[in-house]
Amino acid sequence: MADMSNMDGYIAQVWTGTARSPVYYEGLRAERTFETAFLEYGAMTAMTRPTGRRVYFLTDPIEDDPEHTWQDYKHNYESTFTAQLLHPTVAHYEVMPWPDRIFFGSYQTADDTVRTAIPAAYATQIMVMINVLNRMPVAEAQIDGNQNIGVLVSDAMMFQRFPEFPDYSDPDLSDFFGMALPLLKLGVPVKIVQMENLPFAETLKDIQVLLMTYSNMKPLDQNYHSILTKWVKKGGILIYLGKDQDPFQRVREWWNQNDNHFASPSAHLFKSLGFHSDSGSAKIGRGLVSVLRQDPKELVMQRNGSVVQRLVSDALAVKHLPPIQKKNRLHLRRDVYDVVAVMKESVTDSIYTVRGPVIDLYDPQLPVLPEKQVAPGETALLFNMTRFTAVNPAVLAAASRCYDEKRDRHSFECTFKGPAKIKGVARIYLPHRPKSVSLTKTTGPVDFKQEWHDPSHTLRLWYDNEPDGVHVTID
């Protein structure tokens, strides 16, 4: 993809329909929507990073399968939405594919099989979320935890999906998830490394530990091994997992053609590295190579996730590098926004608390909370008032898009626009308690409610959205 010179941008089409696909972990096949979405967005970031071209992340408030409930769509939308925001180098989004099926479609509710239109609260929440994306900055900040651990992937992963063999299978891409999930579940923000991009220097620039296998993919070019060898000798840690017994090892390819007579591509890699054992660990130059003769899928299709965790921990210890920071969450402080995911099946079942005051952006009422508690299996997007500074009025969050803003310390005006029949809500920072507030549209005054929150100096407004706009005047 990086070599396609005529490509001027990319869309990462990740949404609930792909991210909810069941995967194995600790012997259990189940939906793990947040974790899968985080890795899918990471894969697109890895593919496009060397190009410098614009990437758009896509999320969808529902999905192709119409047999789920509104509550299910909401939970999974929040999961994928959070996952995309945890990649702070991307700040362009396709916010709503097929809006007609979202706002005009009918789906089930949790307590019965009657199909209904979108719940009013969820419609408002969606509008708040997509308007947050208009303000979401590219950030230099990083997710809490180990930053330099990667998993190598290749386009060739898809080549091995077919044909099927009676003595070989990789259910649900388990050879990939067998390396990535055991670390992600420890709160490690695993980075995806695209093999085809290895010739670009920045691909391995920030990677200290790289996990790889040839059980589910094969290298398309032997020069990748030269690049990996140079990286290891300069201090990188390479962890290889795999029995190398799948039938694709025997295809007629560069490692067994012409002057090469290797039984597998890993044999060529190990020769390039100067690694002379079939398994175990060895220092190579300033780096380290560790080989485990197990296919990664065995580490998630059975209760073996700790094997990967131990391999990485041991390698870090040998190199005298900081150990894995084990936790059940990912937390990114992205300018004024806190992006949080707390995972189940992790090192603890504890609730994670974000100190406030914060505005809960997944709550359509936009409450100001002294703190936000996030339980395992939940995600959160918060506007953190402790990192917000302003002299003049400012819209902090709204279920409408704000146009034509005019402000000084004593007044504020703007026009809110949003889809008809969707309830609007806004929270606006003001230096002082307002003396007067009015909302009007082209046909006259608008009915609305207001509430002043003195500790945060914010005004909350409730109103009906209008495509032609609702003009707000505050003195």
N, C-alpha and C positions, 0 to 999 in steps of 0.2 A: 504494500500500500504506500509506503514511504517513497517508492520509486516512481509512482504515477505522477508525472510532472503536470499533467493536465487536470488533476484533481485540485479544486480550490477549497474544499471543506468536506466535513464528514458529519453524519448524524449517528450517534450511538443509540440504536433503537432497542432500548432496554425498557421493559415494562413488566407488569405483574405476570402476564402470560408466559414470559420466558423465565423470569426470576423465581416463580413459584414451582418450577419443575422439580420434582422430588430428587434429592440426592442423599447419599449415604454418609452417616457419621456415627461412630461408635456402634456400628452394627445395625443402626436404625435408618430405614429409608423414609424420609419425610420432607415436607416443604420447609425450606429455610430461606424465605424470600429475601430478608435483608442481607444475609451473608452472600447469597448467590448474586444479588444485584450489585453489591459492593465489588465483587470480583469481576463481574461483567463490565461495569463502568471502568474498572482498572485495566481490563484487557484492551478496551478501546483507547484509553489514555496511552497505554504502552505502544499500541500500533501506530499512533499518530504523533507521538511526542517529538521524534526527530524532524518532522516536516515543518513545524512552525505554523501550520495551517489551522484554521478555526475548526473547533469541534463543538457540535451541539449535542447535549444530553437530552434524551426524550424520557418522559414519564407519562403515564396514562391513568386517570382516575378510575377507569374500569378496565375491562380487557375483552378479548375476542369471545371467550366462553361466557354465554349469558346465563349460566345456571348457578352462579354464585349470588350471595346476598350483598346488599348495600354495605352492611357492616364489614363483610369480608373484603370488598373492594376498598373501603376506607382504610382498613388496617394495612393492606398490602400497598396501597398508594403511599401512605406515610412511610412505609419501609423502603420503597424504591426512591422516594423523594429524598429521604435522609441519606440514603446510600450515595446518590449523585452529589449531594452537597459536601460529602466527606472527601471529595476530590477537588481541592481548592484551586487548582490551576485552570479549571474550566469554569467559565461564567457566562456561557451562552446556552440557551435552552429552547427546545421545541416543547411548548408548554401544554398543548392540548390537541392531539390528533383526533379527528372526528368528533367535534364538540356536539354535533346533533345527537349522537347516540348516548352522550352523557346527560344532556339536559332534556332530551325528548324521549329517551328510552325508558323502559319499565323493567325493573328487576325485583327479585324477591327481598323480603325483609327477614330478619333473623327468627321471628316467632311464628311465621306461617309461610305458606307457599303462594300467597297472593302477590302479584306483581304490582309495584307502585312506581310512580315517578320519583326522581331524586329527592331525598329528604331535604327540607329547606336549610337545615343546619349544615349538612354536608356541602350543599351548593355554595353557601357563604364561605365555608372553610376552603374550598377549592379556589375561590376567587382571592382570598387572602394569600394563599400559598403561591399562586402564580404571580401575584403582584409583588411578593417578596423577591421573586427572581429578577424583577426589573431593577432591583437595587443591590443584588448580590454581587460583591466584588471578587475579582481574582485576589487570592490571598497568599502571602508568603508563609503564613502560619502552618504548622503541621499537627497532625493528630497526636495526642498523647501516646507515648510508647516507642518501641524500637522502630526506627525509620528505614533501616537499610537491609531488610530481608526480602528477597524476591523469589519468585517461582518462574521458571523458564517455560514458555509455551511456543508453539509453532503453528503455522497454517496447516502443517501436515497432520495435526491432530484429527482433522476432519477426514483426511484420506483413509484413516484406519477405521472409520465407522462401518464401511462396507468394502468388500463382501464380508459376510459373517462366516466364521469358522467354528466347527464343533468344539475345538480345544482352545478357543480364545474368545474372550469378550471383555469389554470395558463398560460395564453397566453405568449409565448416567455420568459418563466422564469421570469415573471414580479414581482413575489414575492421576488426574489433575487435582480433584478435590482431596485426595489422600495426602497431598503435600500442603495444600493451601488451608483447608479447614482446621486441622489441628492447631495451627498457629493463629489463625484469625480468631478462633474460639478462646484464645488466651489474651485477646486484646491487641494482637500484633497487626498493624495495618499493612498486610502483605502487599507487596508491589508485584505486578505482573511484568515480566521481561519478555519482549518479543524476539525470538531467535533471529528472524529475518532482519531485524534492526541492529544486530550486533556490530556490523561494520560502522555504525555511527558511534562516535566516541561517547556521546552523552548517554547511551543506552545503559551502560554499566557504571556510570560516573558515581552514583550515590549508593551503589549496592556493595555491601560487605559480605553477605551470605546469599548464595544462590542454590536453590534446590532444583533438581532436574531429573528426568527419566526419559528413556527411549522405549518404554513399554507402550506408550500411547501415541508416539510421534517419531519421526525420523528426520535427521538433518538433511536439508536439500543441498548443502554445500559443505565440503570438508574444511573450507577456510574458517568456518565458525569455530572449529576446534583450535585453530591457531590463536584466534582472538581470546577464547576462554583460557588457553594456556598462558598467554601473556598477562591476563587479568589475575589469574591465580598466583603467578610468580611475583606479581607486584603486591600481593597481600590478600587477595580474595579467598573466600572459603567456598569451595564447591562441594555440595553434598549430592551424590548420585544414588538413586534408588532404582532397583529393577533386576529381574532375573534374566532379561533379554532372551526369553524363550518364545515370544509370540511369533506367528508365522510371517509377519511383515519384516522380521529381521533377515529373512532369506530372499527377499525380492532382489532382482538384478539391479543393483545400484552402485554408486561410486565406490563404496567401501569394499565391494567384492569384484570389481571390474578393473581391467587394465593392469596397472602395477600394484593395485591394492588386493589383498587376499585376507580380509578380516571377516570373521564369522558374524560380527555385529558392528554397528557404528560406534558403540561404546569402547570396543577394543581399540579402534583407531584413536578415539579421544584419550584413552589411558596411555597409549604409546606416545601421543603428542605431549601429554603432561609429564611423562616419565614416571607414571604410577605403575609399579611392577607387581602388584598383588591383585587377587581377584576380589578382595573385600578388605574392610578395615580402614585405617586412616594413615596418612603420611603427610609430612610437611614437604611442600614443593616450593622452592624459592622462599619468599617471605609469606607464602600462603599455605593453605591446607586443603587436602582432598580427603573426603570420607565417602566410603562406598558401602551400601547395605544391599544385599542380594534378596530383596523383597520388592514385589511390585507395590506401588503406592496404594492401589485399590485395596490391598489386603489390610491396610492400616485404617480404613474407614468402614469397609464392609464387615469388619469384625471390630471388637473393642480393643483397638491397638493404637489409638491416637497419640498416646504418650510416647510412642517410639519416635515420631518425628520431633516432638518437643525435646526429647532427651538428646537426639542427634544434634540439634541446633545448640542446645545448652552446652553440651560437651565441647563442641567446636568453638563456641565463644570463649569457654574457659581456657582451652588450649592456647588461644590467641590473646588471652588476658583482656578480652573485650567485655563491656558491661553485659550482665545477664539479661534474659528476657524479663520484661516488666509484666508480670502476670496480673491480669485484671479481666473483668467480664464486660468491658465497655470500650467503645471508641468515642472520643470527645474531641471535637475541633472547635477552637475559638476563632471564628471567621469574622473579623472586624467586630461589629456589635452583636453578631449572631453566635449562639451556642448550638452546635449540631451534635446530637447525642444519640447513640444506640447502645442499649444494654442487652446482652445476649444471654439466652438460656444455654444449658449444656456447657457451662464454663467453670472457672475455678471457684466461683461462689455464686450463691443465689441472692446476694445482698442487693438492696435498692441503692441506686446512685442518686445523690443529691447535688443539684446545681444551685448555688447561693444566688440570691437576687438582690434587689427586685428584678424580676423578669416578666416579659409579656409572653404568654403561651400562644404561639402562632398556629398550633394545631387545634386550638379551642376557638370556635367561631365567635365567642363572646370577647375575645382578646383581653382576658383578665390580667391584671398586674398581681403577681404572686411574690411573696417574700422569699420563696424558694420553690424549686420544682423537683419532685421526686420521680425518678424513672425506674420502673420495675423491669426485671428480666423479661425479654420478649417485647419490650416497648421501645419507641423512639421519641425524640423530642426535637423541636425547632423553637428556639427562644430568642427574643430580643432582650439582650442583657443591658439593663439601664445603668449598671455600674461602669460600662465602657462607653456610654453615650454622653457627649458634651455638646451643648448648643447654646447660643445666645438668643437666637430668634426662633419663632415657632417652626415646627417641623412635623410632618405626617410620619409617624413611626410604623404604622401598619394599617392596612385598609383592604376591604373587599371590593375596592374600586380603583381604577387608575386615576391618578391625580394630574390634572393639566393646569397650565397658566397660573402657577403659584406666584403670589405676591406677599411679601412679608416684611415686617420690621418688628421691633420689640413690643409694639403696642397693637398690632393688627395682623390679620392673616386672611388671605383669600385664595380659593382654588376652585376648580370644577372637577367633581367626581363623576366618572363615567363607568358604567357597568351594564351587564345584560339585564334586560327587563325581567321582572318577576323574580329577581333574586334579591334577597334582603342584604342591604349594605350595612357595614359596621366600620368604624374608623377610630383609631386612637391617635390623638394629636398632642404633641408637647407644646406647652405654652409657658412663657416665663412667669405669667401672672394669671390668677383666676379670671376668666372672661367676664366682662360686663354685659355683653350681648352676643347672641349667636343666632344667625338666620340661615335657612336653607331655602333656595328658590329654584324653580325651573322655568321654562319659557312660558308656561301657562299660569304661573303664579307661585305662591308659597307652598312649601313641602312640609308635610307632617313628619316630625322627627322626635326622638328622645335624646336627652343628654345627661351625662353624669360626670362630675368633676372629681378627680382623685388627687387629693392634695399632696400626699407623700411623694408621688411621682411627677406632680405638675402636669398631668395629662387629662385631656378631655376625651370622653368616649361618646361617639354619636351612633345612633341607629336610624336608618332611613331606608327607603326603597330605591334600588338602583334604577338609573335611567340611561339608555343608550345616548341620548342627546345631552345628558349632563345635569348634575345637580350642583348649583353654585353655592359655595359655603363662604360666609362672611363672619369673621370673629373680631370683636373689638374688646 
